[in-house]
Amino acid sequence: MEIKRIENEKQYDRALERLDQIIDSEEHRDELYLLSLVIGEYEDREYPIEDVSPIEMIKFKMDQMGWKAKDFGSMIGSKSYASDILNGKKKLSLSIIRKVEKMMHIPASWLIQEY
């Protein structure tokens, strides 16, 4: 499948069908990754999520990526700090916002919201 920007619902539906076909395939890992990016971009554009806290968004993306709290902790460098963030005990720091934006593809503009 040629991967390009999704412009309409028909293309979106076809991309989702292809995603379902290759979701468990090691052979199509690169295609899966690129497909998930263009699907995510389309969903962000066409189905914006309002009033979601940065932590809820991180948890949502973790679920999409199949991550557990320990994976998030490994990404930010501290499992206990990650646990505190995910449980609302600590706020996101600027350095963590940068890591989350880069690794999880959540725009910093989402992550700097009050929560």
DSSP file (Angstrom, degrees, kcal/mol; ACC not computed):
  #  RESIDUE AA STRUCTURE BP1 BP2  ACC     N-H-->O    O-->H-N    N-H-->O    O-->H-N    TCO  KAPPA ALPHA  PHI   PSI    X-CA   Y-CA   Z-CA
    1    1 A M              0   0    0      0, 0.0     2,-0.4     0, 0.0     0, 0.0   0.000 360.0 360.0 360.0 131.6    0.0    0.0    0.0
    2    2 A E        -     0   0    0      1,-0.0     2,-0.6     2,-0.0     0, 0.0  -0.666 360.0-142.4 -76.5 129.7    1.3    3.4   -0.9
    3    3 A I        +     0   0    0     -2,-0.4     2,-0.3     3,-0.0    32,-0.0  -0.853  36.9 142.8-102.6 121.8    1.2    5.6    2.2
    4    4 A K        -     0   0    0     -2,-0.6    34,-0.0    31,-0.0    -2,-0.0  -0.913  57.1 -58.2-145.9 172.6    0.2    9.2    1.8
    5    5 A R        -     0   0    0     -2,-0.3     2,-0.5     1,-0.1    34,-0.1  -0.246  53.8-122.5 -56.5 135.5   -1.8   11.9    3.6
    6    6 A I        +     0   0    0     32,-0.3    -1,-0.1     1,-0.1     3,-0.1  -0.708  33.6 173.3 -84.9 127.3   -5.4   10.9    4.2
    7    7 A E        +     0   0    0     -2,-0.5     2,-0.3     1,-0.1    -1,-0.1   0.614  57.2  16.1-110.0 -17.7   -7.8   13.4    2.7
    8    8 A N  S  > S-     0   0    0      1,-0.1     4,-2.2     0, 0.0    -1,-0.1  -0.928  79.9 -94.8-152.7 172.7  -11.2   11.9    3.1
    9    9 A E  H  > S+     0   0    0     -2,-0.3     4,-3.0     1,-0.2     5,-0.2   0.845 118.3  57.0 -63.1 -36.5  -13.3    9.3    4.9
   10   10 A K  H  > S+     0   0    0      2,-0.2     4,-2.1     1,-0.2    -1,-0.2   0.934 110.5  43.6 -62.3 -45.6  -12.9    6.7    2.2
   11   11 A Q  H  > S+     0   0    0      2,-0.2     4,-2.4     1,-0.2    -1,-0.2   0.882 113.2  53.4 -65.2 -37.9   -9.1    6.8    2.4
   12   12 A Y  H  X S+     0   0    0     -4,-2.2     4,-2.4     2,-0.2    -2,-0.2   0.929 108.6  48.6 -62.0 -46.8   -9.4    6.8    6.2
   13   13 A D  H  X S+     0   0    0     -4,-3.0     4,-2.2     1,-0.2    -2,-0.2   0.898 111.7  49.4 -61.5 -41.5  -11.5    3.6    6.1
   14   14 A R  H  X S+     0   0    0     -4,-2.1     4,-2.3     2,-0.2    -1,-0.2   0.897 110.3  51.1 -65.0 -39.6   -9.1    1.9    3.7
   15   15 A A  H  X S+     0   0    0     -4,-2.4     4,-2.4     2,-0.2    -2,-0.2   0.905 110.0  49.3 -64.6 -40.9   -6.2    2.9    5.9
   16   16 A L  H  X S+     0   0    0     -4,-2.4     4,-2.3     2,-0.2    -1,-0.2   0.895 109.9  51.7 -64.6 -39.7   -7.9    1.4    9.0
   17   17 A E  H  X S+     0   0    0     -4,-2.2     4,-1.6     2,-0.2    -2,-0.2   0.924 111.4  46.9 -61.4 -44.1   -8.7   -1.8    7.1
   18   18 A R  H  X S+     0   0    0     -4,-2.3     4,-1.8     1,-0.2    -2,-0.2   0.898 109.1  54.8 -65.0 -39.9   -5.0   -2.1    6.1
   19   19 A L  H  X S+     0   0    0     -4,-2.4     4,-1.1     1,-0.2    -1,-0.2   0.920 107.1  50.6 -58.4 -44.4   -3.9   -1.4    9.7
   20   20 A D  H  < S+     0   0    0     -4,-2.3     4,-0.3     1,-0.2    -1,-0.2   0.861 108.8  53.1 -61.0 -36.2   -6.2   -4.3   10.9
   21   21 A Q  H  < S+     0   0    0     -4,-1.6    -1,-0.2     1,-0.2    -2,-0.2   0.849 121.0  28.7 -68.4 -34.8   -4.5   -6.6    8.3
   22   22 A I  H >< S+     0   0    0     -4,-1.8     3,-2.1    -3,-0.2     6,-0.2   0.360  83.4 111.1-110.7   5.3   -0.9   -5.9    9.4
   23   23 A I  T 3< S+     0   0    0     -4,-1.1    -1,-0.1     1,-0.3    -2,-0.1   0.799  89.0  34.5 -55.2 -34.7   -1.3   -5.0   13.1
   24   24 A D  T 3  S+     0   0    0     -4,-0.3     2,-0.6    -3,-0.2    -1,-0.3   0.239  92.9 113.6-104.3  13.0    0.5   -8.2   14.2
   25   25 A S    <   -     0   0    0     -3,-2.1     3,-0.4     1,-0.2     7,-0.2  -0.762  44.2-170.3 -95.9 120.0    3.0   -8.5   11.4
   26   26 A E  S >  S+     0   0    0     -2,-0.6     3,-1.4     1,-0.2     4,-0.2   0.835  89.9  63.3 -67.9 -32.6    6.7   -8.1   12.1
   27   27 A E  T 3  S+     0   0    0      1,-0.3     3,-0.2     2,-0.1    -1,-0.2   0.787 106.6  42.2 -63.2 -29.3    7.3   -8.0    8.4
   28   28 A H  T 3> S+     0   0    0     -3,-0.4     4,-2.9    -6,-0.2    -1,-0.3  -0.004  74.6 124.6-109.1  27.7    5.2   -4.8    8.0
   29   29 A R  H <> S+     0   0    0     -3,-1.4     4,-2.4     1,-0.2    -1,-0.2   0.894  75.6  46.9 -56.7 -45.1    6.5   -2.9   11.0
   30   30 A D  H  > S+     0   0    0     -3,-0.2     4,-2.5     2,-0.2     5,-0.2   0.917 113.8  47.9 -65.2 -43.0    7.6    0.1    9.0
   31   31 A E  H  > S+     0   0    0      1,-0.2     4,-2.9     2,-0.2     5,-0.2   0.913 110.9  52.2 -62.4 -42.3    4.3    0.3    7.1
   32   32 A L  H  X S+     0   0    0     -4,-2.9     4,-2.3     2,-0.2    -2,-0.2   0.922 110.3  48.2 -59.0 -46.1    2.4   -0.1   10.4
   33   33 A Y  H  X S+     0   0    0     -4,-2.4     4,-1.6    -5,-0.2    -2,-0.2   0.943 115.1  43.4 -61.6 -49.6    4.4    2.8   11.9
   34   34 A L  H  X S+     0   0    0     -4,-2.5     4,-2.1     1,-0.2     5,-0.2   0.892 113.2  52.3 -65.4 -39.6    3.8    5.1    8.9
   35   35 A L  H  X S+     0   0    0     -4,-2.9     4,-2.4    -5,-0.2     5,-0.2   0.900 107.2  52.3 -63.1 -41.2    0.2    4.2    8.6
   36   36 A S  H  X S+     0   0    0     -4,-2.3     4,-2.3    -5,-0.2    -1,-0.2   0.855 108.1  52.9 -65.1 -33.1   -0.4    4.9   12.3
   37   37 A L  H  X S+     0   0    0     -4,-1.6     4,-2.3     2,-0.2    -2,-0.2   0.935 111.8  42.9 -66.6 -46.4    1.1    8.4   11.8
   38   38 A V  H  X S+     0   0    0     -4,-2.1     4,-2.0     2,-0.2   -32,-0.3   0.868 114.9  50.4 -71.2 -33.7   -1.1    9.3    8.8
   39   39 A I  H  X S+     0   0    0     -4,-2.4     4,-2.7    -5,-0.2     5,-0.2   0.937 111.8  48.5 -65.3 -45.5   -4.2    7.9   10.5
   40   40 A G  H  X S+     0   0    0     -4,-2.3     4,-2.5    -5,-0.2    -2,-0.2   0.891 110.0  51.3 -60.8 -41.0   -3.4    9.9   13.7
   41   41 A E  H  X S+     0   0    0     -4,-2.3     4,-1.9     2,-0.2    -1,-0.2   0.917 111.7  47.2 -63.3 -43.2   -2.8   13.1   11.7
   42   42 A Y  H  X S+     0   0    0     -4,-2.0     4,-3.2     2,-0.2     5,-0.4   0.928 112.8  48.6 -63.9 -45.3   -6.2   12.6   10.0
   43   43 A E  H  X S+     0   0    0     -4,-2.7     4,-2.6     1,-0.2    -2,-0.2   0.899 110.6  51.0 -63.4 -40.2   -8.0   11.9   13.3
   44   44 A D  H  < S+     0   0    0     -4,-2.5    -1,-0.2    -5,-0.2    -2,-0.2   0.894 116.7  41.3 -62.1 -39.1   -6.4   14.9   14.9
   45   45 A R  H  < S+     0   0    0     -4,-1.9    -2,-0.2    -5,-0.2    -1,-0.2   0.908 126.6  30.4 -75.7 -43.9   -7.5   17.1   12.0
   46   46 A E  H  < S+     0   0    0     -4,-3.2    -3,-0.2     1,-0.2    -2,-0.2   0.741 129.7  32.7 -92.1 -25.4  -11.0   15.7   11.5
   47   47 A Y  S  < S-     0   0    0     -4,-2.6    -1,-0.2    -5,-0.4    -2,-0.1  -0.513  78.1-172.0-130.3  63.5  -11.9   14.6   15.0
   48   48 A P        -     0   0    0      0, 0.0     2,-0.6     0, 0.0    -4,-0.1  -0.280  19.9-131.7 -62.3 142.4  -10.3   17.0   17.4
   49   49 A I        -     0   0    0     -5,-0.1     3,-0.3     3,-0.0     2,-0.3  -0.849  23.6-159.8 -98.0 122.3  -10.5   16.1   21.1
   50   50 A E        +     0   0    0     -2,-0.6     0, 0.0     1,-0.2     0, 0.0  -0.720  63.4   9.4-101.3 150.1  -11.6   18.9   23.3
   51   51 A D  S    S+     0   0    0     -2,-0.3     2,-0.5     1,-0.2    -1,-0.2   0.828  80.4 145.3  56.0  40.4  -11.1   19.3   27.0
   52   52 A V        -     0   0    0     -3,-0.3    -1,-0.2     4,-0.0    -3,-0.0  -0.931  47.5-126.0-106.7 129.8   -8.8   16.3   27.5
   53   53 A S     >  -     0   0    0     -2,-0.5     4,-2.3     1,-0.1     5,-0.2  -0.342  22.2-113.3 -70.5 155.8   -6.1   16.8   30.1
   54   54 A P  H  > S+     0   0    0      0, 0.0     4,-2.4     0, 0.0     5,-0.2   0.869 118.8  52.3 -55.5 -37.4   -2.5   16.2   29.1
   55   55 A I  H  > S+     0   0    0      2,-0.2     4,-2.6     1,-0.2     5,-0.2   0.907 107.9  49.9 -68.7 -41.2   -2.3   13.2   31.4
   56   56 A E  H  > S+     0   0    0      2,-0.2     4,-2.3     1,-0.2    -1,-0.2   0.899 111.6  50.1 -62.0 -39.1   -5.5   11.7   29.8
   57   57 A M  H  X S+     0   0    0     -4,-2.3     4,-2.6     2,-0.2    -2,-0.2   0.910 110.2  49.3 -66.0 -42.0   -3.9   12.3   26.4
   58   58 A I  H  X S+     0   0    0     -4,-2.4     4,-2.7     2,-0.2    -2,-0.2   0.930 112.1  48.4 -61.8 -45.1   -0.6   10.6   27.5
   59   59 A K  H  X S+     0   0    0     -4,-2.6     4,-2.3     2,-0.2    -2,-0.2   0.894 111.0  51.1 -62.7 -39.5   -2.5    7.6   28.8
   60   60 A F  H  X S+     0   0    0     -4,-2.3     4,-2.3     2,-0.2    -2,-0.2   0.935 112.4  45.3 -62.2 -47.3   -4.5    7.4   25.6
   61   61 A K  H  X S+     0   0    0     -4,-2.6     4,-2.3     2,-0.2     6,-0.2   0.878 110.3  54.8 -65.9 -37.7   -1.4    7.4   23.5
   62   62 A M  H  X>S+     0   0    0     -4,-2.7     5,-3.0    -5,-0.2     4,-0.7   0.930 108.9  48.6 -59.5 -44.1    0.3    4.9   25.8
   63   63 A D  H ><5S+     0   0    0     -4,-2.3     3,-0.8     1,-0.2    -2,-0.2   0.920 111.0  49.8 -61.7 -45.0   -2.7    2.6   25.3
   64   64 A Q  H 3<5S+     0   0    0     -4,-2.3    -1,-0.2     1,-0.2    -2,-0.2   0.868 114.4  45.0 -60.5 -37.0   -2.5    3.1   21.5
   65   65 A M  H 3<5S-     0   0    0     -4,-2.3    -1,-0.2    -5,-0.1    -2,-0.2   0.509 113.4-117.4 -86.9  -5.2    1.2    2.3   21.6
   66   66 A G  T <<5 +     0   0    0     -3,-0.8    -3,-0.2    -4,-0.7     2,-0.2   0.753  62.2 153.7  74.4  24.3    0.8   -0.7   23.9
   67   67 A W      < -     0   0    0     -5,-3.0    -1,-0.2    -6,-0.2     2,-0.2  -0.561  32.2-154.4 -87.9 149.6    2.9    0.9   26.6
   68   68 A K    >>  -     0   0    0     -2,-0.2     4,-1.7     1,-0.0     3,-0.8  -0.626  41.3 -92.9-106.8 173.5    2.7    0.4   30.3
   69   69 A A  H 3> S+     0   0    0      1,-0.3     4,-2.6    -2,-0.2     5,-0.2   0.856 126.5  58.5 -57.6 -35.8    3.7    2.8   33.0
   70   70 A K  H 3> S+     0   0    0      2,-0.2     4,-2.2     1,-0.2    -1,-0.3   0.849 103.5  52.0 -64.6 -32.9    7.1    1.3   33.1
   71   71 A D  H <> S+     0   0    0     -3,-0.8     4,-2.0     2,-0.2    -1,-0.2   0.908 110.4  47.6 -68.1 -41.6    7.6    2.1   29.4
   72   72 A F  H  X S+     0   0    0     -4,-1.7     4,-2.2     1,-0.2     5,-0.2   0.911 111.4  52.0 -62.9 -42.0    6.6    5.7   30.0
   73   73 A G  H  X>S+     0   0    0     -4,-2.6     4,-1.7     1,-0.2     5,-1.1   0.890 107.8  51.0 -61.7 -41.0    9.0    5.7   33.0
   74   74 A S  H  <5S+     0   0    0     -4,-2.2    -1,-0.2     1,-0.2    -2,-0.2   0.892 109.3  52.1 -63.2 -39.0   11.9    4.4   30.8
   75   75 A M  H  <5S+     0   0    0     -4,-2.0    -2,-0.2     1,-0.2    -1,-0.2   0.921 116.7  36.7 -64.6 -44.2   11.2    7.1   28.2
   76   76 A I  H  <5S-     0   0    0     -4,-2.2    -1,-0.2    -5,-0.1    -2,-0.2   0.630 114.2-113.3 -88.3 -11.3   11.3   10.0   30.7
   77   77 A G  T  <5S+     0   0    0     -4,-1.7     2,-0.3    -5,-0.2    -3,-0.2   0.459  89.3  69.5 100.3   0.8   14.1    8.4   32.8
   78   78 A S     >< -     0   0    0     -5,-1.1     4,-2.1    -6,-0.2     5,-0.1  -0.865  52.3-165.1-155.1 116.6   12.3    7.7   36.1
   79   79 A K  H  > S+     0   0    0     -2,-0.3     4,-2.1     2,-0.2     5,-0.1   0.873  95.8  49.5 -69.4 -36.5    9.7    5.1   36.7
   80   80 A S  H  > S+     0   0    0      2,-0.2     4,-2.1     1,-0.2    -1,-0.2   0.902 111.9  47.9 -70.7 -39.1    8.7    6.6   40.1
   81   81 A Y  H  > S+     0   0    0      2,-0.2     4,-2.3     1,-0.2    -2,-0.2   0.895 110.8  52.6 -65.6 -39.4    8.4   10.1   38.6
   82   82 A A  H  X S+     0   0    0     -4,-2.1     4,-2.9     2,-0.2     5,-0.2   0.915 108.3  50.5 -61.1 -43.2    6.3    8.7   35.7
   83   83 A S  H  X S+     0   0    0     -4,-2.1     4,-1.7     1,-0.2     6,-0.2   0.910 109.9  50.1 -60.9 -43.3    4.0    7.0   38.2
   84   84 A D  H  <>S+     0   0    0     -4,-2.1     5,-2.6     2,-0.2     6,-1.3   0.887 112.5  47.7 -62.9 -39.4    3.6   10.4   40.0
   85   85 A I  H ><5S+     0   0    0     -4,-2.3     3,-1.7     4,-0.2    -2,-0.2   0.957 112.2  47.9 -65.5 -50.3    2.8   12.1   36.7
   86   86 A L  H 3<5S+     0   0    0     -4,-2.9    -1,-0.2     1,-0.3    -2,-0.2   0.758 113.3  49.0 -65.5 -24.6    0.3    9.5   35.6
   87   87 A N  T 3<5S-     0   0    0     -4,-1.7    -1,-0.3    -5,-0.2    -2,-0.2   0.339 116.4-113.2 -95.4   5.9   -1.4    9.6   39.0
   88   88 A G  T < 5S+     0   0    0     -3,-1.7    -3,-0.2     2,-0.2    -2,-0.1   0.622  85.8 116.4  77.2  13.4   -1.6   13.4   39.0
   89   89 A K  S   <S+     0   0    0     -5,-2.6     2,-0.3    -6,-0.2    -4,-0.2   0.752  77.3  32.3 -84.8 -24.8    0.8   13.9   41.9
   90   90 A K  S    S-     0   0    0     -6,-1.3    -2,-0.2    -9,-0.1     2,-0.2  -0.942  79.1-124.8-131.6 153.3    3.4   15.7   39.8
   91   91 A K        -     0   0    0     -2,-0.3     2,-0.3     1,-0.1    -6,-0.1  -0.517  36.0 -93.5 -91.4 161.7    3.2   18.1   36.9
   92   92 A L        -     0   0    0     19,-0.2     2,-0.2    -2,-0.2    -1,-0.1  -0.594  39.4-143.6 -73.6 131.5    4.9   17.7   33.6
   93   93 A S     >  -     0   0    0     -2,-0.3     4,-2.6     1,-0.1     5,-0.2  -0.500  25.6-106.9 -88.4 166.1    8.2   19.5   33.4
   94   94 A L  H  > S+     0   0    0      1,-0.2     4,-2.2     2,-0.2     5,-0.1   0.892 120.6  52.0 -60.5 -41.0    9.5   21.2   30.2
   95   95 A S  H  > S+     0   0    0      1,-0.2     4,-1.8     2,-0.2    -1,-0.2   0.885 111.5  46.6 -65.7 -36.8   12.1   18.5   29.6
   96   96 A I  H  > S+     0   0    0      2,-0.2     4,-3.1     1,-0.2     5,-0.3   0.897 108.7  55.1 -71.1 -39.7    9.4   15.8   29.9
   97   97 A I  H  X S+     0   0    0     -4,-2.6     4,-2.6     1,-0.2    -2,-0.2   0.919 108.3  49.7 -57.1 -43.4    7.0   17.7   27.6
   98   98 A R  H  X S+     0   0    0     -4,-2.2     4,-2.2     2,-0.2    -1,-0.2   0.910 112.3  46.9 -62.9 -42.0    9.8   17.8   25.0
   99   99 A K  H  X S+     0   0    0     -4,-1.8     4,-3.1     2,-0.2     5,-0.4   0.925 113.3  48.3 -65.5 -44.7   10.4   14.0   25.4
  100  100 A V  H  X>S+     0   0    0     -4,-3.1     4,-2.5     1,-0.2     6,-0.8   0.914 111.4  50.2 -62.8 -42.9    6.7   13.2   25.2
  101  101 A E  H  X5S+     0   0    0     -4,-2.6     4,-0.8    -5,-0.3    -1,-0.2   0.931 117.1  40.6 -60.8 -45.0    6.2   15.4   22.1
  102  102 A K  H  <5S+     0   0    0     -4,-2.2    -2,-0.2    -5,-0.2    -1,-0.2   0.921 125.8  31.9 -70.9 -45.4    9.2   13.8   20.3
  103  103 A M  H  <5S+     0   0    0     -4,-3.1    -3,-0.2    -5,-0.2    -2,-0.2   0.802 130.6  30.9 -87.7 -30.7    8.5   10.2   21.3
  104  104 A M  H  <5S-     0   0    0     -4,-2.5    -3,-0.2    -5,-0.4    -2,-0.2   0.487  97.1-127.6-108.7  -4.9    4.8   10.0   21.6
  105  105 A H     << +     0   0    0     -4,-0.8    -4,-0.2    -5,-0.5    -3,-0.1   0.866  56.5 145.9  60.0  39.5    3.9   12.6   18.9
  106  106 A I        -     0   0    0     -6,-0.8    -1,-0.2    -9,-0.1    -2,-0.1  -0.943  54.5-114.2-103.1 122.4    1.7   14.6   21.2
  107  107 A P    >>  -     0   0    0      0, 0.0     3,-1.7     0, 0.0     4,-1.4  -0.242  14.2-127.9 -58.8 140.2    1.9   18.3   20.4
  108  108 A A  H 3> S+     0   0    0      1,-0.3     4,-1.7     2,-0.2     5,-0.2   0.819 108.0  68.7 -56.4 -31.2    3.5   20.5   23.2
  109  109 A S  H 34 S+     0   0    0      1,-0.2    -1,-0.3     2,-0.2     4,-0.1   0.813 102.4  45.4 -61.0 -29.0    0.4   22.7   22.9
  110  110 A W  H X4 S+     0   0    0     -3,-1.7     3,-1.0     1,-0.2    -1,-0.2   0.863 111.6  52.4 -75.1 -38.5   -1.7   19.9   24.3
  111  111 A L  H 3< S+     0   0    0     -4,-1.4    -2,-0.2     1,-0.2   -19,-0.2   0.692 101.6  58.1 -76.7 -19.4    0.8   19.1   27.0
  112  112 A I  T 3< S+     0   0    0     -4,-1.7    -1,-0.2   -15,-0.0    -2,-0.1   0.448  79.9 117.0 -91.7   1.1    1.1   22.7   28.4
  113  113 A Q  S <  S-     0   0    0     -3,-1.0     2,-0.1    -5,-0.2    -3,-0.0  -0.287  75.5 -99.6 -64.4 151.6   -2.6   23.0   29.2
  114  114 A E              0   0    0      1,-0.1    -1,-0.1   -61,-0.1    -2,-0.0  -0.450 360.0 360.0 -66.4 143.2   -3.7   23.4   32.8
  115  115 A Y              0   0    0     -2,-0.1    -1,-0.1   -62,-0.1   -62,-0.1   0.282 360.0 360.0-153.3 360.0   -4.9   20.2   34.5
